[in-house]
Amino acid sequence: MGELEKHLYEFGPFRLDPARRMLLREGESVPLVPKALEMLLVLVSNKERVLDKDELMQLLWPDTIVEEANLTQNIYRLRKALGESPDEHLYIVTVPGRGYRFVADVKKVSDPTADLIVEEHNRTVIEQLEVEDESESGEAGGYPAQAGSVRDVGFHLDGLLETPLSPAAAPVAVPGRARRRERLGWIVATIALMTTLGLALAYFRRGQVEVRTVRSVVLLPENSSLTGRVGTAIPVISPDGTRLVFLATIGGRRLLWVRSLDSLSVQALEGTEGARTPFWSPDGNFIGFVKNKRLMKIGASGGPQITLCDVQSESRGAAWNREGTIIFAPSTGSPLYRVSDSGGVPSPVTTLDEARGVVSHYWPCFLPDGRHFLYLGKANADYESDGDALYVASLDSTESRLVLKTNYNALYAQGYLLFIREGALMAQAFDSERMETVGAASPVAEQVGYSPLGHGFYSVSENGVLAYVMDQVKDSQLTWFDRTGKPVGMLGDEALQGDPSLSPDGKWVMVTLLDPKTGNRDLWRYELARGLRTRFTFDPAEERGPVWSPDGSRIVFASNRAGHFDVYQKAFNGTGGEEPLLENDSFKMTFSWSSDGRFLLFRPFDPKTNWNLWILSMSGDRQVSPFSQTEFYEMGGMFSPDGRWIAFQSNESGRVEVYVAPFPTAGVEKRQISLAGGKWPRWRGDGREIFYLDRDEKLMAAAVGFKGTNVEVGTVVPLFQTRPSSPGYSGYAYDVTPDGQRFLINTAIEPITSPSITLVTNWAVDLKK
């Protein structure tokens, strides 16, 4: 027995027992998978130092090549078992860029029973064998008339394996007791051999092989990344469970890829740059997707792209039945539509339910009869109704029926509904004839990724193959970088945060912070000199998109406390109330305040024209007027320091680019700033440089000059690669100091590179045990 196993380790209310492989909390056993328990032993026994990720992986999987996701998944399991909250790590802390450290005080207690356990076990086994030998065969020897059970043999063998035996025993005459020991060894060996042969024979003779759940990992090519937040990071398994299609950037190419599970290579579907939300035809011969506001299909092995119909904007999911009907969600704020898989004019198949406050229908999924389907109904936040929920409807009627309350979509397979609940993938039996759930839901997988628009990053085949991507990015860290990309400091702790916004005097940072316990977002502020974070808004509704007034005395933000996101303002010093500035039924997000204090740039949502940029007058009767209202979407706008220009992003070219247009002059042509994709522009304090993120999240700097209403674009240079995290906030994940020399970036803790896709074959088997 090793030295580690001769001690008990106590920390907090826990006792770790290495010899018995147990974790106890106040005397009660805490369930842990073996690998997580092994990781805890390693961390506790090395508590004086930081364990690098590579070192941890080598210690835990010494002879196996595994993905880093295995490490983070077991860290997650440990933190959950130890009762840690996402914002308070009492036992295991993450050291950014390095690894993990166990930080709790540990008391090492000697275990006086550790050596006695094995010794007593061995002594008992030997004595039992001797008694059995004497009773069965006497002094003259001989074999037992009847062998014990397989369990008895296993017990005896375990005991003998713990007993030191001499490998050089010679065939010499030995008296009484020694001779019996030798004979017992031969007896046990003979019984073990006969038992093994019997089990093998029974295995090959049995008529039915036990079906088991099998978990495996599909590795994507090196330096690849699954891309997108709005349902595009989903690996979509084919109906027969043999192939995967996914959107990824591989070798600088961002398009759809197909991977056969019996192959180590991936195939590019040429011409699918800009594709979104892929889905399979029932026979697996075609793949549907949305690209450039068109619903399209392509052969699963490539070939020409066929346009089926136009859509309003980015699709929110689609499903294809065996009768050749495709149902799809054309945009936010829309019911579901149907169209033939040969193309045509789409027609609505569902109706938005104003009584329930349901404003959008997302992520359809056909049921086995091919006529009924499931979909996610998204509701306004404060309606006294069902809220977000899963519904069932039919191609033969516009009526729908509530199935269960959830914020995420569901898929049907193998008699179950699969859906996300608190980060876990759950399965609940579903009666597809009565259209209702049966019994309680059970977990299938943990830490499954999901989109803020309500789609889990998983898919399932008809024959029992589940594919999913782990939720690899949770907390983020506000980090300062210089222009070369060198980290020069960190602000605060790791947290679920976004929308960093620097105050005009450079002394404060406002952020949006998610409370994982309530699921609510509030505004918080950091004092840069001390790194102190304090809460700014306290309403139980959600707040996001903080914008500073030019003098730093007020904060404007968006909140859904009235059932839709309206615009509010509050004094930075906390005095007075929170004044509503603009209230109506549209979804609004705030971006920028002009330097003269007269105008606020915000983004409302219009079901007909999608996202556009509007201006709110901050004086008088608070009139609103459009700045850029087109059939395309415009967002992420910022006033120039002199208030005469607005930098923003638009997808009018077929991909998102950064543009600059004069303000308030109307009808003047805008000028493209970005070279090959760009988003989230920010200005340098003198207005001579515009920063933005390119398609691969690289921070870019564009030199600009102005003559009258003309924009002169100079050199556009890449600064450094970023890893921004913006989990469902306004979209901005960084800010820049007025001199353009330092950048505060909300940085994801773990990079989403070289990802893996987890496969679970026969996933429903364990649910039936």
Protein Blocks (a to p, Z undefined) as FASTA:
>chain_A
ZZklmpccdehjbdcdfknopadeehiacdddfklmmmmmmmmmmmmbccdfklmmmmmm
mmbccdfklmmmmmmmmmmmnopafklcfkbccdehilccdfbdcdddddfklmmmmmmm
mmmmmmmmmmmmmmmnomnopadfbdcdfklmmmmmmmmmmpccdfkbccdddehklmmm
mmmmmmmmmmmmmmmmmmmmmmmmpmbdcdddddddddddehiacedjehplpccddfko
paccddddeehiacdddddfkbcbdcddehigoiahiaddfklpaccddeehiacdddfk
bpjdddfbdcfbdcebdaddfkopacddfbghiacddddfkbpadddfbdcdfknopabd
ehiaddfkomaccddddddfklccebjadddddfkbcbdcdfbdcfbdcddeehiacdde
ehiacdddddfklopaehjdddfbghiacdfkopacbdddfkopacddddfbfcdcdddd
dfkopafbdehjddddehiacdfkopaccdddddfknopacdddddfklopacdfbfcfb
dcehiacdfkopaccdddfklopacdddddfklpacdddfbdcfbdcddfbdcfklpacc
dddddfklopadddddfehjlpaddfbdcfbdcehiacdfkopaccdddfknopacdddd
ddfbehiacddfbfnopehiaddfkopaccdddfkopacddddddehjaccddddddfbd
cddddehiaopacdcdfklpaccddddfbdcehiaddddehklmmmmZZ
